[in-house]
Amino acid sequence: MASDVLVLVEHIDSELTDTSYELVGKAKDLAGGWNGEAVALALGSVDTSELAADRVLKMAHPSLDNYTPEAWLEALHAVVQERDPKLVLIANSTVGMDLGAGLSGRWGKPIAAYASAITGEDQDVVVTSQVFGGKLLAEAVIDGGQGVCTVIAGSFPGEAGKGGGATVEDLTPPAALGESRTSFVTTIEPEGGDVDITESPLLVSIGRGIESEDNIELAQEFADAIGAAVSASRPITDAGWLPKTRQVGKSGMKVKPKAYLTFGISGAPEHLEGMRDSDLIVACNIDENAPIFDIAHFGTTTDLFDLLPALTEKVK
Ligand SMILES: Cc1cc2nc3c(=O)[nH]c(=O)nc-3n(C[C@H](O)[C@H](O)[C@H](O)COP(=O)(O)OP(=O)(O)OC[C@H]3O[C@@H](n4cnc5c(N)ncnc54)[C@H](O)[C@@H]3O)c2cc1C
């Protein structure tokens, strides 16, 4: 019905991602305002018993157990065609960015990506999106409200989407699924690292502001002095200055240490996605407008090249 909010839930190794619960919670909130239902669509084999949607649609097919753009888009589009929801919510993950754009094209409806807030205003949907790596917020209106929205992880509380109790419907997969030209082969896990940053209660995390591989020593010395591990933003691991296993964020590790101390990290949404749940966040960045300060509990605009040696000295 064109008053329902459909959430495509995501799963990794048959387990729902946290964002799936966050989106279901938001869908309930929005659908309630339009007298519709919060409907979760689960493609492939995954346990959905904890989802607190009004309705869970399950579609089982071997080609849906692991994500492939072709099969998932075929299945998602078939459900959208049949159910005609008002709004489709998808995580703004690597998978979601792919699928959201694909669905928007096939369905012929608009997409608002990088959403961090969504409100229903009468029949319209107002979406606040983070643009330019989170430095600016942009507001977009989906006139009449029918469209796709991809949502940044951590934008809404997950608790509202948990608790179970949904009516479950099993759907018949579209025949075209048997004709997919792409198939999932295997998952390639990153190589085991020297340090497991997800286990460390204290992280000293460095970004592009560190400028060169040689300067990483400054962060390592401070980390050693306080018993922390060194983690990093993506430019550092892309440059090969630290192994990929030290990367925090969307395409890296999700961490939740007691304290996350950042030096020269701007706070792009893809980085925040991996660390925003840390108990304490402290940021050092010379740019007072850096988005990291929006979520940091404490911050300083001191130059990291002055601060790191001074902190190490002080602790020693
Ligand atoms: C699909 C996708 C997935 C991604 N996945 C990830 C991911 O998993 N993790 C991730 O981190 N990024 C990821 N990114 C990249 C992300 O968008 C950003 O480009 C990246 O996080 C920026 O890293 P940074 O903050 O180190 O660099 P920048 O954004 O360049 O910020 C450097 C900061 O250092 C500050 N600075 C400079 N000099 C100093 C100094 N002397 N002292 C103090 N501060 C200083 C600057 O003011 C600036 O704010 C992804 C992007 C995409 C599109």
PDBQT file of the ligand as one rigid body, heavy atoms in Angstrom, charges set to zero:
ROOT
HETATM    1  C1  LIG A 401      32.210   3.662   0.176  1.00  0.00    +0.000 C 
HETATM    2  C2  LIG A 401      33.186   4.381   1.060  1.00  0.00    +0.000 A 
HETATM    3  C3  LIG A 401      33.686   3.733   2.170  1.00  0.00    +0.000 A 
HETATM    4  C4  LIG A 401      34.573   4.403   3.005  1.00  0.00    +0.000 A 
HETATM    5  N1  LIG A 401      35.029   3.761   4.125  1.00  0.00    +0.000 NA
HETATM    6  C5  LIG A 401      35.792   4.436   4.995  1.00  0.00    +0.000 A 
HETATM    7  C6  LIG A 401      36.212   3.815   6.218  1.00  0.00    +0.000 A 
HETATM    8  O1  LIG A 401      35.930   2.653   6.484  1.00  0.00    +0.000 OA
HETATM    9  N2  LIG A 401      36.947   4.556   7.068  1.00  0.00    +0.000 N 
HETATM   10  C7  LIG A 401      37.316   5.851   6.812  1.00  0.00    +0.000 A 
HETATM   11  O2  LIG A 401      37.995   6.467   7.650  1.00  0.00    +0.000 OA
HETATM   12  N3  LIG A 401      36.949   6.442   5.664  1.00  0.00    +0.000 NA
HETATM   13  C8  LIG A 401      36.212   5.769   4.747  1.00  0.00    +0.000 A 
HETATM   14  N4  LIG A 401      35.872   6.368   3.585  1.00  0.00    +0.000 N 
HETATM   15  C9  LIG A 401      36.517   7.661   3.244  1.00  0.00    +0.000 C 
HETATM   16  C10 LIG A 401      35.864   8.863   3.896  1.00  0.00    +0.000 C 
HETATM   17  O3  LIG A 401      34.843   9.370   3.063  1.00  0.00    +0.000 OA
HETATM   18  C11 LIG A 401      36.893   9.994   4.110  1.00  0.00    +0.000 C 
HETATM   19  O4  LIG A 401      37.490  10.319   2.876  1.00  0.00    +0.000 OA
HETATM   20  C12 LIG A 401      37.983   9.651   5.108  1.00  0.00    +0.000 C 
HETATM   21  O5  LIG A 401      37.427   9.155   6.321  1.00  0.00    +0.000 OA
HETATM   22  C13 LIG A 401      38.801  10.896   5.421  1.00  0.00    +0.000 C 
HETATM   23  O6  LIG A 401      39.888  10.541   6.228  1.00  0.00    +0.000 OA
HETATM   24  P1  LIG A 401      40.603  11.620   7.140  1.00  0.00    +0.000 P 
HETATM   25  O7  LIG A 401      39.624  12.202   8.115  1.00  0.00    +0.000 OA
HETATM   26  O8  LIG A 401      41.828  10.987   7.679  1.00  0.00    +0.000 OA
HETATM   27  O9  LIG A 401      41.084  12.697   6.057  1.00  0.00    +0.000 OA
HETATM   28  P2  LIG A 401      40.577  14.175   5.763  1.00  0.00    +0.000 P 
HETATM   29  O10 LIG A 401      39.122  14.205   5.544  1.00  0.00    +0.000 OA
HETATM   30  O11 LIG A 401      41.471  14.700   4.689  1.00  0.00    +0.000 OA
HETATM   31  O12 LIG A 401      40.850  14.958   7.129  1.00  0.00    +0.000 OA
HETATM   32  C14 LIG A 401      42.130  15.259   7.620  1.00  0.00    +0.000 C 
HETATM   33  C15 LIG A 401      41.909  16.178   8.810  1.00  0.00    +0.000 C 
HETATM   34  O13 LIG A 401      43.153  16.421   9.443  1.00  0.00    +0.000 OA
HETATM   35  C16 LIG A 401      43.117  17.752   9.948  1.00  0.00    +0.000 C 
HETATM   36  N5  LIG A 401      44.506  18.162  10.133  1.00  0.00    +0.000 N 
HETATM   37  C17 LIG A 401      45.414  18.456   9.158  1.00  0.00    +0.000 A 
HETATM   38  N6  LIG A 401      46.595  18.758   9.717  1.00  0.00    +0.000 NA
HETATM   39  C18 LIG A 401      46.439  18.679  11.054  1.00  0.00    +0.000 A 
HETATM   40  C19 LIG A 401      47.298  18.876  12.162  1.00  0.00    +0.000 A 
HETATM   41  N7  LIG A 401      48.599  19.242  11.996  1.00  0.00    +0.000 N 
HETATM   42  N8  LIG A 401      46.819  18.695  13.417  1.00  0.00    +0.000 NA
HETATM   43  C20 LIG A 401      45.504  18.342  13.617  1.00  0.00    +0.000 A 
HETATM   44  N9  LIG A 401      44.644  18.136  12.587  1.00  0.00    +0.000 NA
HETATM   45  C21 LIG A 401      45.107  18.292  11.332  1.00  0.00    +0.000 A 
HETATM   46  C22 LIG A 401      42.386  18.533   8.889  1.00  0.00    +0.000 C 
HETATM   47  O14 LIG A 401      41.829  19.735   9.420  1.00  0.00    +0.000 OA
HETATM   48  C23 LIG A 401      41.331  17.550   8.418  1.00  0.00    +0.000 C 
HETATM   49  O15 LIG A 401      40.090  17.746   9.073  1.00  0.00    +0.000 OA
HETATM   50  C24 LIG A 401      34.983   5.723   2.717  1.00  0.00    +0.000 A 
HETATM   51  C25 LIG A 401      34.469   6.374   1.597  1.00  0.00    +0.000 A 
HETATM   52  C26 LIG A 401      33.578   5.717   0.770  1.00  0.00    +0.000 A 
HETATM   53  C27 LIG A 401      33.025   6.441  -0.400  1.00  0.00    +0.000 C 
ENDROOT
TORSDOF 0
